[in-house]
Amino acid sequence: MEDVFWVPIMEIDPNWIMRGFSSDFYALEYCDKVLCIPREEIKESILRKNGLEIHLLNTEGKQDKKWYLQLRYLSVHKSVS
């Protein structure tokens, strides 16, 4: 099971571009360093015009992890089947 999260990054962190997170290369760094999502849990992260799209590998058994709860709180969750 893969889960996709959409984080409205411009709304929650208006200064994100000033910290150097302005390309897809840094999307993964933002997920790791700011959102504290373990890299091994991330399939892909993409900066879009309106936010950060995060594809996680397998969320089964992760629902009680602090980083996962925070991600769910900050984002719009879309389950992909």
C-alpha positions as CSV (number, residue, x, y, z in Angstrom):
1,M,0.0,0.0,0.0
2,E,1.3,3.4,-1.0
3,D,0.1,6.6,0.6
4,V,0.3,10.1,-0.9
5,F,0.3,13.2,1.2
6,W,-0.1,16.8,0.0
7,V,1.5,19.3,2.4
8,P,0.4,22.9,1.7
9,I,4.0,24.1,2.3
10,M,3.5,27.8,1.4
11,E,0.7,28.0,4.0
12,I,2.5,26.3,6.9
13,D,6.0,27.5,6.1
14,P,6.0,30.8,4.1
15,N,9.8,31.1,4.4
16,W,10.6,27.7,2.9
17,I,12.0,29.1,-0.3
18,M,14.4,31.4,1.6
19,R,16.0,28.4,3.3
20,G,17.0,26.9,-0.1
21,F,14.2,24.5,-0.7
22,S,13.4,25.7,-4.1
23,S,13.8,22.6,-6.3
24,D,12.8,18.9,-6.4
25,F,16.4,18.1,-5.2
26,Y,15.6,19.7,-1.9
27,A,12.1,18.2,-1.5
28,L,13.6,15.1,0.1
29,E,15.8,17.2,2.4
30,Y,12.7,19.1,3.6
31,C,10.9,15.9,4.3
32,D,13.9,14.6,6.2
33,K,15.1,17.6,8.1
34,V,12.0,19.7,8.7
35,L,9.2,17.1,8.7
36,C,11.4,14.4,10.3
37,I,10.2,11.6,7.9
38,P,12.7,8.8,7.8
39,R,14.2,8.6,4.3
40,E,13.6,4.9,4.1
41,E,9.9,5.6,4.4
42,I,9.8,8.0,1.4
43,K,9.3,6.7,-2.1
44,E,9.2,10.1,-3.7
45,S,8.8,13.8,-2.8
46,I,8.0,16.5,-5.3
47,L,7.7,20.2,-5.0
48,R,4.6,21.4,-6.9
49,K,3.3,24.9,-7.5
50,N,0.9,24.7,-4.5
51,G,2.7,22.4,-2.2
52,L,4.8,19.4,-1.4
53,E,3.7,16.0,-2.6
54,I,5.0,13.1,-0.6
55,H,4.7,9.4,-1.6
56,L,5.4,7.0,1.3
57,L,6.3,3.4,0.7
58,N,4.2,1.4,3.2
59,T,2.4,3.0,6.1
60,E,1.1,-0.2,7.7
61,G,2.3,-0.2,11.3
62,K,3.4,3.5,11.1
63,Q,0.2,5.1,12.3
64,D,1.5,5.6,15.9
65,K,4.9,7.1,14.9
66,K,5.3,10.8,15.8
67,W,6.5,11.8,12.3
68,Y,3.5,10.1,10.7
69,L,1.0,11.7,13.0
70,Q,2.5,15.1,12.3
71,L,2.4,14.5,8.6
72,R,-1.3,13.5,8.8
73,Y,-2.0,16.6,10.8
74,L,-0.2,19.0,8.3
75,S,-1.5,17.4,5.1
76,V,-4.3,16.3,3.0
77,H,-4.1,12.5,2.8
78,K,-4.9,10.6,-0.4
79,S,-4.8,6.8,-0.4
80,V,-3.6,5.3,-3.6
81,S,-4.7,1.7,-4.4
